[in-house]
Amino acid sequence: MSDIIIKTPEQIDGIRKSSQLAGQSLIMIEEFVKPGVSTEFLNNKIQEFIHDHGAISATVGYNGYPKATCISLNEVVCHGIPSADQILKEGDILNIDVTTILNGYYGDTSKMYAVGEISAKAQRLIDVSKHCLDLGIQQVKPGNYVGNIGFVIGRYAKAQKFSVVYEFCGHGVGIDFHEAPQVDHIARKNTGDIMRPGMTFTIEPMINEGRATTRVDKNDGWTARTSDGKLSAQFEHTILVTDDGYEVLSDVLGDYK
């Protein structure tokens, strides 16, 4: 518990502004997500947008990662590297994950996009993944256990016949890219750290159509795919624990007001 940074009001304001910028970049890019567009093009548009607003991407150069975003297509669970050779086609689904550094503060968010008309099963996976995030957020309040976020996510995903990735997790964020606490998306009830006002962390459940397990590409060392080649979906927000509940810092559409 001592490793968790309780943010000051000034720090919270900085984290909020960075998180809002990250969220705005995901809204901006939506019109460009269409068949024939490369993931490299989407990456570059977001990087330009971030720079134009006085920020930089946290991922560029992070442990050698080469790009300003992670763009994970279809069976890619997370950490997909944008490429000029990766062209979107009708029926694809993709997650775009952005972490900004604005005035030294970090904001982290991601969402799913559909390329044209997608299958009913892909849409259902997206819908369930978004609801998993929402259920997790509803657990955020002072005095609750961090593990209860993963407990409700895992219970719901399993009831919908999907699996929850356990090899990657949410995390504290704001002063650094990755901080304590670890936020597992499948967990036992009433386990983990106790939430306190001033904590900021991500909730980012990765929900798979098939098996929960993943495999990381040996060539690039980053791209994590479902082990069975089936679809994966993910949504992510940066959350603040307030005195009486939560604030979704990266919510730019007012979905959580």
Backbone bond lengths (Angstrom), bond angles and torsions (degrees), N, CA, C in turn:
res aa  C-N    CA-C-N  psi(-1)  N-CA   C-N-CA  omega(-1)  CA-C   N-CA-C  phi
1 M - - - 1.460 - - 1.521 111.48 -
2 S 1.312 116.75 -32.66 1.464 120.42 -175.93 1.524 112.40 -66.58
3 D 1.353 117.31 -20.91 1.461 120.74 -179.37 1.527 112.14 -79.17
4 I 1.335 117.99 -13.74 1.456 120.84 -177.24 1.527 109.30 -78.19
5 I 1.335 115.46 128.31 1.463 120.86 -179.18 1.530 109.25 -85.49
6 I 1.317 116.13 119.03 1.465 121.50 172.49 1.533 106.52 -88.81
7 K 1.334 115.68 117.31 1.456 119.55 -172.04 1.525 111.85 -81.07
8 T 1.331 114.58 148.44 1.453 121.91 174.29 1.532 109.14 -80.29
9 P 1.327 118.43 162.86 1.469 120.23 176.07 1.531 113.13 -54.06
10 E 1.328 117.08 -39.17 1.468 120.48 178.67 1.532 110.87 -64.66
11 Q 1.320 116.10 -43.38 1.470 119.52 178.36 1.522 111.12 -65.28
12 I 1.317 117.25 -41.34 1.467 121.03 178.91 1.524 110.12 -59.70
13 D 1.312 117.45 -41.96 1.463 120.81 178.77 1.523 110.98 -61.53
14 G 1.327 116.81 -41.31 1.466 120.47 178.33 1.518 112.19 -66.82
15 I 1.324 116.63 -41.55 1.472 121.22 178.46 1.524 110.20 -65.31
16 R 1.334 116.11 -40.01 1.470 120.73 178.00 1.535 110.53 -60.23
17 K 1.310 117.90 -46.46 1.466 121.61 -178.59 1.523 111.14 -63.65
18 S 1.322 117.11 -40.75 1.463 120.49 177.99 1.521 110.83 -67.02
19 S 1.328 116.09 -41.82 1.468 120.44 179.65 1.524 111.29 -64.47
20 Q 1.330 116.34 -38.59 1.463 120.44 178.26 1.528 110.86 -64.44
21 L 1.320 117.01 -40.21 1.461 120.18 178.12 1.528 110.61 -63.68
22 A 1.321 116.57 -43.30 1.467 120.05 177.57 1.528 110.07 -59.61
23 G 1.331 116.37 -43.89 1.458 120.43 178.30 1.518 112.58 -64.14
24 Q 1.315 116.89 -39.88 1.466 120.84 178.80 1.525 111.71 -64.14
25 S 1.330 116.75 -34.18 1.472 119.60 178.63 1.527 110.93 -65.00
26 L 1.343 116.95 -33.63 1.468 120.44 178.52 1.522 111.77 -71.69
27 I 1.324 117.50 -30.61 1.468 120.80 174.95 1.530 110.04 -72.91
28 M 1.325 116.45 -43.77 1.458 122.08 -179.64 1.525 111.90 -56.49
29 I 1.332 117.37 -40.74 1.465 121.14 -171.17 1.524 112.99 -77.00
30 E 1.329 116.52 -14.17 1.471 120.14 -171.06 1.530 112.57 -55.85
31 E 1.322 118.21 -41.34 1.466 120.82 -176.45 1.528 112.99 -66.98
32 F 1.313 117.19 -18.14 1.466 121.20 -178.02 1.534 113.00 -93.02
33 V 1.333 116.49 -7.78 1.468 120.29 -178.90 1.533 108.20 -83.20
34 K 1.325 115.66 96.38 1.462 121.49 -177.40 1.518 109.56 -156.04
35 P 1.329 117.24 162.89 1.471 119.92 -178.52 1.524 111.84 -56.51
36 G 1.341 115.10 141.05 1.458 121.56 177.37 1.511 114.93 93.27
37 V 1.324 117.06 -9.86 1.465 121.55 -179.94 1.530 109.29 -91.07
38 S 1.332 116.65 140.97 1.466 120.22 178.52 1.523 110.41 -87.54
39 T 1.319 116.03 152.82 1.460 119.72 175.92 1.530 110.78 -66.55
40 E 1.320 117.41 -27.44 1.472 121.36 175.20 1.537 110.14 -62.83
41 F 1.329 116.88 -41.44 1.461 121.12 178.57 1.531 110.25 -61.03
42 L 1.332 117.26 -45.07 1.463 121.26 178.93 1.528 110.59 -61.58
43 N 1.322 116.07 -43.90 1.461 121.48 178.09 1.524 111.28 -57.58
44 N 1.333 115.76 -46.28 1.462 120.04 -176.29 1.531 111.87 -67.83
45 K 1.329 116.52 -36.75 1.466 120.07 177.53 1.531 110.74 -63.11
46 I 1.332 115.76 -42.98 1.464 119.70 179.52 1.524 110.76 -67.18
47 Q 1.316 117.01 -42.49 1.467 120.07 179.20 1.529 110.78 -60.36
48 E 1.332 116.85 -42.44 1.462 121.63 178.61 1.540 110.43 -63.29
49 F 1.325 116.34 -43.13 1.466 121.80 179.44 1.528 110.80 -61.02
50 I 1.321 115.84 -45.81 1.463 120.95 -179.88 1.529 110.35 -61.60
51 H 1.325 115.97 -47.33 1.466 120.49 -179.44 1.526 111.02 -62.20
52 D 1.337 116.76 -40.90 1.465 120.90 -179.82 1.522 112.31 -62.81
53 H 1.327 115.97 -21.00 1.463 120.61 179.09 1.535 112.45 -104.31
54 G 1.321 116.02 20.39 1.459 121.17 170.15 1.509 115.96 80.68
55 A 1.330 116.30 17.86 1.465 119.81 -177.89 1.527 110.63 -123.09
56 I 1.320 115.58 174.08 1.463 122.14 173.41 1.524 108.62 -130.34
57 S 1.325 115.45 164.61 1.456 120.40 176.62 1.523 110.03 -83.66
58 A 1.330 115.54 138.97 1.470 120.28 178.52 1.518 112.19 -76.98
59 T 1.341 117.00 -19.44 1.470 118.40 -172.39 1.521 113.29 -84.81
60 V 1.333 118.11 -26.52 1.470 120.17 -177.11 1.528 109.43 -61.08
61 G 1.312 116.48 117.30 1.455 121.38 179.19 1.518 114.56 81.53
62 Y 1.324 118.15 -1.85 1.467 120.54 179.91 1.526 109.50 -70.29
63 N 1.327 116.66 111.31 1.468 122.43 -175.23 1.531 111.38 50.81
64 G 1.334 115.47 32.98 1.463 120.85 177.35 1.517 114.82 88.09
65 Y 1.343 118.29 2.74 1.468 119.89 179.54 1.528 109.10 -66.05
66 P 1.362 117.54 134.11 1.466 119.44 -168.08 1.523 117.61 -92.05
67 K 1.320 119.82 -9.44 1.459 120.41 -168.68 1.534 112.52 -123.46
68 A 1.346 115.46 169.46 1.462 121.86 -176.82 1.517 112.98 -85.88
69 T 1.331 117.43 -12.55 1.463 122.36 179.30 1.528 108.80 -139.48
70 C 1.326 115.09 165.77 1.461 121.11 164.31 1.531 106.41 -109.69
71 I 1.323 116.83 126.71 1.461 121.42 178.75 1.521 107.98 -124.11
72 S 1.324 115.06 113.02 1.467 121.65 -170.62 1.518 109.25 -113.54
73 L 1.315 115.37 116.10 1.461 123.25 -169.71 1.527 110.88 -104.36
74 N 1.331 116.57 127.54 1.468 123.82 171.02 1.526 112.57 57.73
75 E 1.352 117.95 -101.86 1.458 120.87 -176.09 1.529 112.86 -84.59
76 V 1.338 117.60 -1.85 1.462 120.28 177.15 1.525 108.46 -78.42
77 V 1.321 115.50 124.01 1.466 121.82 -176.40 1.525 110.75 -78.36
78 C 1.339 116.33 -46.68 1.463 120.95 -179.38 1.525 109.45 -165.27
79 H 1.322 115.05 167.51 1.467 123.98 174.54 1.530 113.58 63.12
80 G 1.342 116.35 28.94 1.454 119.48 174.18 1.521 110.35 -68.67
81 I 1.324 117.04 132.68 1.460 122.01 -177.29 1.531 109.53 -91.99
82 P 1.340 118.10 120.53 1.466 120.44 178.85 1.531 111.57 -58.00
83 S 1.325 115.15 145.43 1.465 120.74 -175.79 1.520 110.58 -147.94
84 A 1.326 116.24 145.50 1.460 121.35 175.56 1.520 111.27 -67.00
85 D 1.319 116.75 -22.16 1.471 121.68 -179.29 1.523 112.50 -86.51
86 Q 1.316 117.36 -10.29 1.466 121.16 -177.60 1.529 108.35 -96.00
87 I 1.325 115.88 102.14 1.460 122.28 -173.41 1.531 109.67 -105.54
88 L 1.317 116.10 130.23 1.458 120.48 178.70 1.519 110.78 -69.04
89 K 1.330 115.23 142.70 1.465 120.49 177.05 1.526 109.85 -133.06
90 E 1.306 115.28 158.73 1.463 122.20 -179.75 1.531 110.46 -51.63
91 G 1.336 115.23 130.60 1.458 120.25 177.82 1.514 114.91 95.74
92 D 1.341 117.67 -9.43 1.462 120.56 177.52 1.525 110.53 -70.46
93 I 1.329 115.62 152.94 1.461 121.67 165.74 1.523 107.63 -122.56
94 L 1.329 116.22 148.70 1.455 118.66 -178.78 1.519 110.70 -150.32
95 N 1.316 114.06 150.56 1.456 122.59 173.07 1.527 108.06 -107.34
96 I 1.325 116.26 133.55 1.464 121.35 171.94 1.514 107.55 -114.85
97 D 1.331 115.68 125.36 1.460 123.85 -174.80 1.524 108.46 -118.25
98 V 1.335 116.27 123.60 1.466 122.02 -176.61 1.523 109.45 -126.26
99 T 1.326 116.58 132.03 1.458 121.95 170.43 1.523 108.09 -124.96
100 T 1.311 115.73 119.78 1.458 121.41 -178.54 1.529 110.72 -101.94
101 I 1.335 115.02 152.56 1.469 121.76 167.69 1.523 106.14 -119.66
102 L 1.328 116.07 109.89 1.455 122.91 -179.43 1.521 108.05 -120.53
103 N 1.332 116.06 117.20 1.472 121.56 -178.24 1.524 111.77 54.17
104 G 1.339 115.83 34.25 1.465 121.73 176.66 1.515 114.84 88.13
105 Y 1.343 117.99 -3.03 1.461 121.53 -178.29 1.533 110.88 -106.96
106 Y 1.333 114.82 145.91 1.461 121.68 -174.87 1.533 111.41 -102.95
107 G 1.337 115.28 139.32 1.458 122.27 172.07 1.519 108.98 -133.55
108 D 1.324 117.16 136.02 1.468 121.53 -169.16 1.527 109.51 -135.32
109 T 1.341 116.86 126.07 1.457 120.24 179.41 1.514 110.36 -157.15
110 S 1.324 116.42 156.91 1.470 120.16 176.05 1.520 109.21 -152.33
111 K 1.332 115.36 159.06 1.464 119.99 176.85 1.516 109.64 -152.29
112 M 1.334 114.25 166.47 1.459 121.96 179.42 1.523 110.89 -95.14
113 Y 1.341 114.62 150.36 1.455 123.05 175.98 1.521 109.04 -132.66
114 A 1.326 115.21 146.43 1.461 121.54 174.24 1.526 108.52 -106.96
115 V 1.330 116.26 137.27 1.461 121.37 177.61 1.529 107.76 -97.88
116 G 1.322 115.83 104.23 1.462 119.88 -178.04 1.518 110.99 64.38
117 E 1.319 115.85 -143.05 1.464 121.47 178.81 1.530 109.60 -82.89
118 I 1.323 116.14 128.73 1.459 120.01 179.27 1.523 109.26 -115.30
119 S 1.323 115.83 166.22 1.461 120.52 -177.99 1.524 110.82 -70.53
120 A 1.325 115.63 158.31 1.457 121.11 178.16 1.527 110.98 -61.80
121 K 1.337 116.60 -37.44 1.473 118.70 -178.93 1.532 111.03 -69.84
122 A 1.337 116.93 -34.49 1.463 119.68 177.03 1.521 110.45 -67.43
123 Q 1.331 116.50 -41.31 1.459 120.23 178.95 1.530 111.06 -64.75
124 R 1.319 116.73 -38.62 1.465 119.93 178.77 1.529 110.74 -64.93
125 L 1.318 116.66 -40.65 1.467 120.61 177.55 1.531 110.04 -61.06
126 I 1.324 117.26 -44.02 1.458 121.27 178.30 1.526 110.54 -61.23
127 D 1.332 116.45 -45.96 1.466 120.70 -178.28 1.521 111.52 -62.86
128 V 1.315 116.72 -43.18 1.468 120.53 179.41 1.525 110.30 -65.29
129 S 1.323 117.12 -39.96 1.471 120.94 179.95 1.525 111.08 -62.76
130 K 1.333 116.51 -41.80 1.473 120.11 178.19 1.524 110.15 -65.06
131 H 1.328 117.15 -40.63 1.463 119.87 179.78 1.528 110.78 -67.37
132 C 1.333 117.19 -34.04 1.466 120.44 174.89 1.523 110.89 -59.46
133 L 1.338 116.72 -45.37 1.461 120.11 177.21 1.532 110.27 -60.03
134 D 1.322 116.61 -46.49 1.464 120.39 -177.96 1.524 111.77 -61.73
135 L 1.328 116.66 -41.40 1.469 120.37 177.23 1.529 111.03 -62.38
136 G 1.320 116.09 -41.97 1.460 120.27 178.01 1.520 112.07 -61.86
137 I 1.333 116.28 -43.86 1.466 121.10 179.67 1.516 111.04 -60.55
138 Q 1.329 116.62 -38.36 1.466 120.51 -178.52 1.527 112.89 -63.87
139 Q 1.320 117.36 -15.88 1.465 121.18 178.34 1.525 112.56 -84.43
140 V 1.322 116.99 -7.63 1.464 120.13 -173.60 1.528 110.25 -81.66
141 K 1.324 114.94 114.64 1.458 122.48 176.53 1.527 108.36 -168.12
142 P 1.318 117.64 152.75 1.469 119.59 -179.75 1.523 111.34 -58.58
143 G 1.323 115.59 138.28 1.457 121.31 176.86 1.511 114.54 91.15
144 N 1.334 117.36 -13.96 1.461 119.31 178.60 1.528 109.81 -83.77
145 Y 1.320 115.78 161.06 1.462 121.37 178.13 1.533 109.79 -86.82
146 V 1.332 115.74 139.58 1.469 120.53 175.95 1.525 110.35 -59.26
147 G 1.338 117.40 -34.88 1.455 120.92 -179.17 1.522 114.21 -61.73
148 N 1.329 117.01 -21.63 1.462 118.92 179.87 1.519 112.43 -70.75
149 I 1.338 117.00 -19.35 1.465 120.71 172.65 1.530 109.12 -62.70
150 G 1.320 115.95 -51.91 1.457 120.66 179.35 1.517 113.31 -68.11
151 F 1.333 115.98 -30.58 1.465 119.57 -179.82 1.533 110.78 -62.36
152 V 1.340 116.60 -48.85 1.470 118.93 -177.29 1.530 111.58 -71.93
153 I 1.333 116.73 -34.00 1.464 120.09 177.85 1.527 110.09 -64.69
154 G 1.327 115.96 -48.85 1.459 120.04 -178.88 1.514 112.90 -62.50
155 R 1.320 116.35 -40.39 1.464 120.81 -179.72 1.526 110.85 -63.21
156 Y 1.330 116.73 -44.38 1.461 120.01 -177.78 1.532 111.41 -70.49
157 A 1.334 116.76 -45.24 1.471 120.00 -178.42 1.526 111.07 -60.36
158 K 1.317 116.15 -42.45 1.468 119.68 179.23 1.529 111.31 -64.81
159 A 1.325 116.51 -38.87 1.467 120.13 178.41 1.525 111.57 -63.65
160 Q 1.332 116.25 -27.35 1.465 121.45 178.35 1.526 112.37 -91.17
161 K 1.341 116.84 6.91 1.469 123.73 177.28 1.525 112.79 69.67
162 F 1.349 116.29 29.48 1.463 121.15 173.23 1.524 108.92 -115.03
163 S 1.325 116.16 168.55 1.464 120.31 179.36 1.528 110.02 -116.20
164 V 1.333 115.50 157.11 1.463 122.39 -178.46 1.525 109.11 -110.36
165 V 1.315 116.37 126.67 1.470 121.05 177.81 1.530 108.68 -66.69
166 Y 1.327 116.26 129.25 1.462 120.92 -179.49 1.525 112.35 -110.36
167 E 1.336 116.71 -5.93 1.470 120.50 -177.44 1.525 112.79 -83.68
168 F 1.338 117.04 -11.89 1.457 122.27 176.02 1.527 107.56 -130.97
169 C 1.336 116.87 154.83 1.461 119.28 -172.89 1.517 110.65 -146.96
170 G 1.349 115.06 170.50 1.447 120.79 169.32 1.523 110.16 -79.36
171 H 1.336 115.58 176.61 1.467 118.45 -170.21 1.527 110.09 -164.08
172 G 1.321 114.63 156.94 1.446 119.38 169.28 1.517 110.34 -59.66
173 V 1.329 116.11 150.18 1.467 120.69 -177.04 1.522 108.16 -157.76
174 G 1.329 116.03 157.90 1.458 119.90 174.93 1.508 113.44 137.75
175 I 1.329 115.69 -61.00 1.459 120.40 176.09 1.526 109.43 -86.54
176 D 1.325 115.90 -37.16 1.461 123.57 173.37 1.527 108.41 -125.58
177 F 1.327 115.18 169.00 1.459 121.59 -179.94 1.528 110.23 -64.79
178 H 1.329 115.34 -48.09 1.470 120.75 -179.71 1.525 109.21 -128.06
179 E 1.314 115.86 119.52 1.455 123.31 -179.62 1.532 108.70 -127.65
180 A 1.321 115.69 175.21 1.464 120.67 166.45 1.535 107.29 -75.29
181 P 1.344 117.59 151.76 1.466 128.36 3.96 1.524 112.19 -89.68
182 Q 1.305 115.66 164.80 1.461 121.57 167.35 1.524 108.14 -79.39
183 V 1.349 115.28 132.72 1.466 120.46 -178.42 1.528 108.18 -114.44
184 D 1.328 115.93 95.92 1.466 120.30 179.28 1.521 109.96 -76.71
185 H 1.320 116.20 145.94 1.463 120.52 -178.17 1.520 113.24 -98.55
186 I 1.314 115.43 2.41 1.455 120.96 167.93 1.533 105.25 -143.89
187 A 1.324 116.64 121.64 1.459 120.01 -171.31 1.521 109.99 -155.72
188 R 1.333 115.30 163.01 1.459 120.67 174.91 1.537 109.65 -77.99
189 K 1.295 115.68 152.52 1.462 121.35 -178.93 1.530 110.86 -65.02
190 N 1.326 115.22 141.40 1.472 122.61 175.49 1.523 112.45 56.69
191 T 1.341 115.26 47.13 1.471 121.72 175.36 1.525 109.05 -125.92
192 G 1.312 115.16 166.33 1.462 120.50 176.38 1.519 112.93 86.97
193 D 1.329 115.41 -170.56 1.459 122.04 -177.31 1.529 111.48 -69.48
194 I 1.321 115.19 156.26 1.457 121.86 174.53 1.535 108.42 -89.38
195 M 1.325 116.40 131.78 1.463 120.45 -179.81 1.528 110.23 -74.86
196 R 1.346 114.55 140.22 1.462 121.35 178.56 1.526 109.35 -132.99
197 P 1.321 118.13 149.36 1.466 119.87 176.80 1.529 111.24 -55.02
198 G 1.330 115.63 138.16 1.458 120.66 -179.47 1.517 114.30 96.81
199 M 1.337 117.91 -7.95 1.464 120.66 173.69 1.527 109.25 -76.93
200 T 1.311 116.53 140.47 1.470 122.03 173.79 1.525 108.43 -128.98
201 F 1.334 114.88 132.99 1.461 119.64 -178.77 1.520 109.79 -156.70
202 T 1.324 115.01 166.33 1.459 120.34 176.48 1.524 110.43 -97.60
203 I 1.314 114.49 147.74 1.463 122.43 164.43 1.513 104.79 -118.76
204 E 1.329 117.87 125.04 1.470 121.07 -170.89 1.532 112.17 -149.13
205 P 1.331 117.17 60.21 1.470 119.26 -175.34 1.521 113.28 -61.65
206 M 1.323 115.51 134.00 1.466 123.35 174.88 1.523 107.07 -106.37
207 I 1.317 116.19 117.05 1.461 122.22 -172.21 1.529 108.57 -114.15
208 N 1.323 115.86 127.82 1.464 121.23 -175.78 1.525 111.74 -107.47
209 E 1.317 113.59 145.38 1.461 120.67 176.09 1.522 111.24 -67.61
210 G 1.331 116.04 -36.04 1.457 121.55 -177.66 1.524 111.62 -114.41
211 R 1.330 115.85 -122.81 1.464 120.56 -178.17 1.523 112.09 -69.71
212 A 1.313 115.30 155.23 1.470 120.98 -179.99 1.521 112.69 -78.33
213 T 1.319 117.27 -18.71 1.461 120.86 -172.09 1.526 112.44 -77.64
214 T 1.338 114.32 155.95 1.461 121.53 -178.64 1.527 110.30 -129.16
215 R 1.320 114.56 165.78 1.470 120.57 171.68 1.521 108.12 -136.54
216 V 1.321 116.15 135.71 1.458 121.91 -178.06 1.527 109.63 -95.33
217 D 1.316 115.96 132.46 1.464 122.56 -179.43 1.531 110.16 -57.25
218 K 1.318 116.59 123.79 1.462 121.02 -178.73 1.522 112.23 -71.76
219 N 1.321 116.83 -24.38 1.467 120.29 -178.37 1.526 112.64 -74.04
220 D 1.351 116.89 -45.06 1.470 117.68 -178.39 1.528 113.25 -102.83
221 G 1.344 117.76 -14.24 1.453 120.82 177.23 1.514 115.46 73.04
222 W 1.334 117.80 7.84 1.461 121.69 -176.26 1.524 113.55 -126.15
223 T 1.335 116.39 -51.75 1.458 120.98 -169.19 1.525 110.96 -62.11
224 A 1.340 116.07 116.69 1.463 121.28 179.43 1.522 109.06 -103.60
225 R 1.320 116.59 120.14 1.463 122.76 -178.80 1.527 110.34 -111.79
226 T 1.328 115.66 157.68 1.458 119.10 172.00 1.523 108.45 -63.15
227 S 1.316 116.50 141.64 1.466 120.07 -175.93 1.522 112.33 -68.92
228 D 1.343 116.92 -20.55 1.468 119.82 -179.49 1.531 113.12 -106.20
229 G 1.331 117.44 4.33 1.458 120.76 177.71 1.511 115.03 78.07
230 K 1.338 117.62 6.64 1.464 120.63 179.14 1.529 110.39 -86.20
231 L 1.328 115.62 168.31 1.460 121.41 -172.70 1.528 113.08 -68.05
232 S 1.350 114.43 154.48 1.461 122.02 174.79 1.523 108.15 -136.44
233 A 1.327 116.51 150.47 1.464 121.16 177.94 1.524 109.62 -141.79
234 Q 1.344 115.13 154.23 1.467 120.18 -176.30 1.527 110.53 -154.53
235 F 1.336 115.98 142.12 1.459 123.05 167.58 1.523 107.63 -128.77
236 E 1.336 115.88 151.36 1.472 119.70 -176.95 1.518 110.75 -146.68
237 H 1.325 115.65 140.65 1.462 121.91 170.26 1.527 109.49 -135.77
238 T 1.330 114.77 156.59 1.463 121.82 169.32 1.524 107.79 -94.61
239 I 1.330 116.24 126.95 1.460 123.12 -171.85 1.532 110.48 -117.34
240 L 1.329 115.83 140.51 1.461 122.79 171.13 1.522 109.11 -107.92
241 V 1.331 116.41 133.09 1.469 120.62 170.26 1.525 107.04 -82.48
242 T 1.336 115.90 119.06 1.464 120.99 179.66 1.527 109.73 -97.69
243 D 1.320 116.32 -177.03 1.467 120.26 -179.16 1.523 112.31 -64.63
244 D 1.338 116.30 -27.49 1.465 118.39 -176.05 1.530 113.69 -130.18
245 G 1.326 117.69 13.03 1.463 119.71 -179.63 1.514 111.86 167.50
246 Y 1.337 115.66 -118.34 1.459 119.42 -175.82 1.523 111.08 -146.52
247 E 1.340 114.61 160.59 1.457 123.19 166.90 1.521 107.02 -130.56
248 V 1.327 116.66 129.32 1.468 120.92 177.22 1.524 107.16 -87.22
249 L 1.316 116.22 99.45 1.467 120.91 -170.70 1.519 112.99 -66.61
250 S 1.330 117.09 -29.15 1.471 120.61 -176.94 1.526 112.96 -94.84
251 D 1.318 117.18 8.16 1.464 121.69 178.48 1.528 109.77 -80.18
252 V 1.336 117.80 106.98 1.461 121.30 -179.53 1.527 112.20 -101.34
253 L 1.328 117.82 -6.31 1.457 121.71 -177.64 1.528 113.09 -103.06
254 G 1.319 116.90 -2.36 1.463 119.76 -178.90 1.506 113.99 75.59
255 D 1.335 117.24 23.71 1.466 121.30 -178.08 1.524 112.27 -67.25
256 Y 1.323 117.79 -22.87 1.469 120.76 -172.10 1.525 111.57 -117.90
257 K 1.317 117.23 22.00 1.470 120.68 179.51 1.528 110.55 -75.24
